[in-house]
C-alpha cells in the first residue's frame, strides 16, 4: 500500500493520483489528509510506502505543491519548460530544492492530461480546430512521447529505491485499429444524378483510367473504396472499430447518408459480425448536442445495437462543450484526441483514461482513447512516402509498447483503395498489422 500524505484534498488531486497510481502503475494507494505539523508514525512508515505532497520531509519522498490542484477555477499559468532526462513543467522559475522531487509532478501531469492550455486558446485553424502548432508543447515536440507515463514511471523508480518491496502490475500492450468511414464508396450507390455528373467530369477532364474503372464498377466490379471484407479478414474483431459518418450538413461531410439503402446494409452487415460500430458525428455537430444525439440514434436504428463510441469528423472538438455534448448523448468512449499535423500523444498518455471536466471541476464517466497516428497526417501533413510512413508508425508502436499502452491508429477506407494520392499505401496497413502481430506475440 502507498500512503499519499497531503494537508488538503481536492477533486483534482483525487483524479491525478488515480491516473498515475491506479491507471498507469496499478498500485494500491490511499490519500491521507493531515495537518502541517504531522509526524508520520513509525509503524506506518515501516509497513507502507509513503509519499508526501506539499510537505517537505527530510529523507522522505516528497513533491512540492504549486497550487494548481487545489484551485477550482481555470486561470492562466505561465509554464516554464526544463529539459533534463525528460521535460519538467514548472509553474514558476523557482526550484523546490527541499523536496526529493524538485517540481510539482502531480500538477504538471494534470495540466497536460486535461489540455488545460486549450481552455484559454483563441487560436483555431480553418476548420475551427485548436491550432496545435501554436502550443508551447508542439514547438518543443513534447507530444512525441507520453510524458504523463514517463512521470509515473519516474515516480515509481523513486519509490522503488526507498521501498524495494513496492510492486506494480504490468499492463499488457494492445492495439486498436480504427476506421473512419467518410466515403463508403467511390463510384457506387450515389444515385443517377451524381453518378452521371461524375462520368461526365471524368470524360471532360480526360481521366480515362478513372472513367474505365468507374464503368467497370458500375457494371458489377468491385468499388475501390469497398475494402471492408479485406479489413475484417486482416484485423481481429476485438481490435477493430468502425466510425460511420451518416449525415450531411456540410460540404465537408460525405455524400452517403443514413438514408442510403446500400450504406445502411453495409453498416448492418459489419455490426452483425460483432465488430464495434461507433458514430462519426458530422462536421458541424461538434457544438450541437441535438445533432450528435440525432445521428447516434439513426446509427442505432441501423445496427439495432447501442452506440457507445464516437470520433468527431475532422477531429473537431471544443473544450468542454464537445465532450459535454458527447457524454449527454449517451456516448461512453471517445477517440477524437489525435495529433493532426504529426504523430504522437495528444494528451501525453499512451492509454485510455477518464475525462476531467475543468469547468465543473469533476472527473466524468467519459473515457478518452488517445489516437497516436492518422493516415492523413502521414500523407497530407507530414508528406511521407509509404515507406517512411511505415517507419513512423513502427516508431510510435515501439514507444507505446515500451509503456504497455494501447496503440490506436486511424485509417480511412479510401487510404487502402490504391487510388490517386493513396496509390502504394495499402502496404502501409499490411505492414502495420504484421508489426503489431509480432509485438503481441512478444507481449
N, C-alpha and C positions, 0 to 999 in steps of 0.2 A: 504493500500500500504506500502510495505517495501522499504526504500531507502538504498542502499548499497553504502557508500562513499569510494572511493579509489583514490589515486593520480595517478594510472596507470590503463590502461585497457589491456587485452590480451585475445587471444582465450581460454587459459586455465582458466582464471577467469570467462569468459563468460560461459564456459562449466560446471564447477563445481557448480557455483551458479544455473545454470539451473537444474542440477541434484538434488541438495539439496532442493531448494525452488520450482522449477517448477514441478519436477517429484515426489519427496518424500513427501514434505509438501504441495504442491499445494497452494502456497501463491503468490499473485500478488506482483511482486518486480521490481525494476529498479536499474541499476548500474549508479551512478553519479560520473563522474571524476572531481576532484577538485584539487586545489593547496595545498601544505603542510601547508600554513598559513590560511587555510579555517576556517571560523567560521560559524557554522550552523545557518541559520535564525530561529528565534523563531517560526515563522509561520509554517515552515516545521516540526519542532520537535513536535509541538502540533498536527498537522494533520496526521502525518505518523509515523510509527515505523522506527527507524534509527539504522543502523549498520555501524561501521567503520572498514575498512580493511587496516591494515598497518598504522593506525593513532591512537595513544593513546589519548583518550578524557576523561577527568575526568567525572565521574558519568554517562558515556555513555557505551553502549555495544560495545566492540572493540575486534578485533582479530589481533594478530601480523602477519607480513608478513616475511617469511624466504626466499623469493626469487624464489621458485620453479615455481610459477605460471607466473612469468614474464621472464622466460627463454624460449628459443626456441630450445635448444639442449637437449640431454639425457645424462647427466653426472652422475657419481656415487655419491650417497648421503649416508653418514653414518647415519643410523637410530638408534635412542635411543627410546626404548620402556619403558613407565612408566605405571604401573598398579595402577589405583585408583578405582573409580566406574566402569570404563571401561579403555581400553588401549588407551593411548595417544601416537601418533607418533610424535617424535621431530626430527628435523634435526640438532640439536646441543644439548649440555647438559645444555645450559642456559635456564632458565625460564623467561618468559616475565611478570614480576610482575606488570608492569604498565598497563597491559591490563585486561579487565574484563574476557576474556578467555585467559588462560596463554600458549596456544600452537597454532600453525598455523593450525587450524582445516580445513580450505579450502585446503591447500596443502596436509595435511595428507589424506583427503578423495580422492583427486585427485590421489595421489600416489598409494593408494590401488585399486581404481577403474580401473586405466589404466594398472595394473600389471607392473608398472614401473621397478621393480627389474628384471623382466624376460628379458628385453631388454639388460641386461648385463650378463645374465646367460649363462654359458658354461657347465652346469650340466644337463645331459639328461639320461633317463633310456634306457633300451634295445630296446624300440620301438621308440626312438627319441623324446619322450615327455619330457617336462620340469620336472626335478626331484623335485616334490613338497616337498619332505621330507628335502631337503637342504635349504628350505626357512626359514628365521628367523620367519616368521609368522606361519609356520606349527609347528615349535618346541614349540611355545608358544600357539598353538591352537587358534590363533586369528580368524581363519576361522569358528569356531564353532558358531559364532554369526554374524549378518550383521552389522559390525562396522560402515559402512557409514550411514545406517539408524539410528543407535544409535547416531552418531554425529549430524544428522539432528534433531532428537528429543530433544537432549540436547540443541541445539541452540534455538529451538523453545521455550523450557521451560524458557530459559534465557530471550528471547524476551517477553514472556507472562507475566513474573513477572514485567517487566518495562512498557509494553504496554498491559494491560489487554484486550483491545478491539481487539487485533490482532486475526485473525481466520485462521484456516487451514481446508482444505477439508479432509474428511476421505475416503481414498481409500477403496474399497471393497476387502476383501480376495477372492482369486480364486485359481484354481489349473489347472495344465496341466499334463495329463498322456501321456507320450511319449514312443513309442516302436521302438527300433532299430531292423530291420529285417535283420539279418546277414545270417541266415539259415532258409529259409521259410518252409522247410520240412526236416524231419529226414530220411525218407525212400523213399518217393515218388519222381517221376519226375527227377530222376538223370541219366537216360539213362541206357542202358543194361550193359555196362562195369563196371560202378561204382556200380550199384546195385548188379551185380554178385560178384564183389570183396568184397562188404560188407557182403553178405551172407556167402561167404567162410571164411571170417575173423571171423565171429561170430561162425561158426562151429569149426574152428581150435582152437579158444580160449575157446570153450565150454560154450559160453554165450547163454545158451538155452532159457532163458527168453527173451533176445533181439531178438533171432532168431525167436521164436514163434510170437512175436509182429510184427516183420518185415514181416513175411509171411502173417499174418492176415491183415496187412496194404496193402500189395501188392495185396491181394485178395479182396480188396474193403473196408477194415476197415478204421477207422479214423487215420490219421497220428498224432503222439504225438505232433508235432510242429504246427499242424493246429488248432490253438486256436482263430482264427480271429473272427468268429461269436460270440464266447463266450465273447471276449473283447468288441466287439461292443455292445453287449447286456448289459454289465456292466457299460460302460462309455458313458456319453452324448457326442454326436458328437462334440460339441463346445469345449469340454475339452480334446479332443483326437487328437494325431498326430502320424502318422507312418513315419519312415525314412527307405527308402528302399536302401539296398546295391545291386547294379545291375551289377557290373563289377568285373572281377577277374584279377588283375595284380600282385598278391602276394599270397603265401600260406596262408596268414592271411585273405584273402578275402573268400567269400562264393563260393560254387560250382554252385549255381543257378545264372544265369546272365540274362541280358535283352533279350538274345536270346532264353531263355527257355519259351516255349509257355504257360505252366501251370502257371509259375510265372507271366508272363505278364497278364494273365487272372485274377489272384488273385489281382494284383495291380489295374487293371482297375475296378474290382468289388468293391474294397474298395473306390477308388476315386469317383466312381459313386454314392456312398452313401452320398457324400458331406463332408466326413471326410478329413482333410488336409493330403496331402502326401508330404513329403519332401525327398530330396536326402541325402543319406548316402555315401558321397564320399569315394572311396576305399582307402586302406591302404597307397598307395604311392602318393596319389593325394594332400596331404596337402601342397606340394611345387610345384604343377603342375597345373597352371591355365587352360591349354588346356584340361587336363584330367577332371577337375571339370566341365568345360563347356560341354564337350562331354557327360559325364554321366547325367548331368542335362537335356540336350537336348533329350537324349534317354528316360529318365523318362517322360518328357513332351510328347514325341511321343506315349507313352503307355497310359497316363492318358487323353491326349487331353486337358490338363489344364496347365497354367503357374505354374512352381515350384519356390516358393519364400523362402523356408526354407531349412536349412541344419543342419546336425550334422556330424562332421568328424568321420570316423571309427577309433576306438581305442582312441577316444578323442585326436587325434594328431593335434597340431597346432604350428605354429611358428610366433612370432610377429616381424614385422607386415605382413609378406608375405602371410600367410594363409588367413587372413581377407581381404587383398588386393585382392587376387585371388577370394575369395567368392563374394566380392562386385562387382568386374568387370564381374562376370559371370551372374549378374542379381539377385543374392540372396539378399533378404531384411532382413531376420531374421536368426540368427544362435543360435544353442542350444549346442554348443560344451563345453562351460565352466562348468565343473563339477569336483568335487574332485574325485580322483581315489582310493586312499588308505583309505578314510574316508568319512564321510558325512560332509556337511557344505556349506559355501557360498564362492565360489572360488574367487569372486571379492568383497566380503564383502557387498553385497547388496541383497535384497530379491525380487527385481522386475526387469522387463526388462528396458534397458537403451541403449542409442546410444553409439557406439564405438568411442573413441577418438584415432586418429592415431598420435602417438607421433613423428613419423618420419616427417610427413607432418605438424605436429602441428595444426591439424584441427579436428573438430567434423565431423563425417561422417553420412551417412544416414543408415548405417547398425545397426540394433537393435539386441542386445545380450540378450538372455534369459538364465539366470543362472539356472543350474540344481542342486538341493540340495542333491539328493540321486540317486545312481545307484545300481541295484540289485547285480551286480558282486562285487561291493565294499563291500557290506554287507556279501556276501557269501565267496568270494575268498580272500579278503584282511583283512577284519575285523574278519573273521572266526566266524560269528554269527550263532546261530541256528535260525530257522524260528521264534520262539517265541521271541527271543531277537531282531531279525531284526524288527519285528513289533513295539517293544518298541522304537527302534531307529528312525524308520520312524515317529511314533507319536510325538516323541520329536521334530523332525525337522518341522513337520506340526505345532505344537504348537508355535514354535519360529516364523515361517513365518506368522502365524495367528496374533500373537501379533503385528507385524509390518504391517499388512494389505497388505502383499506381494502376489506374485504369486508362490505358491508351485509347483515346477516342479520335477517330478521323472522319471527316466529312467529304463524301463523294457526291457527285451528281450522276444520274444515269447517262446523261449525254457525254460525260467525260470518258465513258467506256465505248463510245459509238464509233471511234476511229474516223470521225467526220471533222472537216475543217480544222480549227485550231487544236482539236483533240486527237489528231492523227498521231499514232505512236504511243498514246497514253494508256491504252488498255493493259499494257505490260506493267505499268506502274501499280495498278490494282493487283495484278497477279503476283508481282514481286513482294508487295506489301503483305499479302496473305501468306505467302511462303515463309517470309521472315517472322511474322507473328506466330505461325505454327511452330517454327523452330524454338522461339522464345518460350512458348507454352510448354514445350517438351522439356526444356531446361528447368523450368519452374517446377 
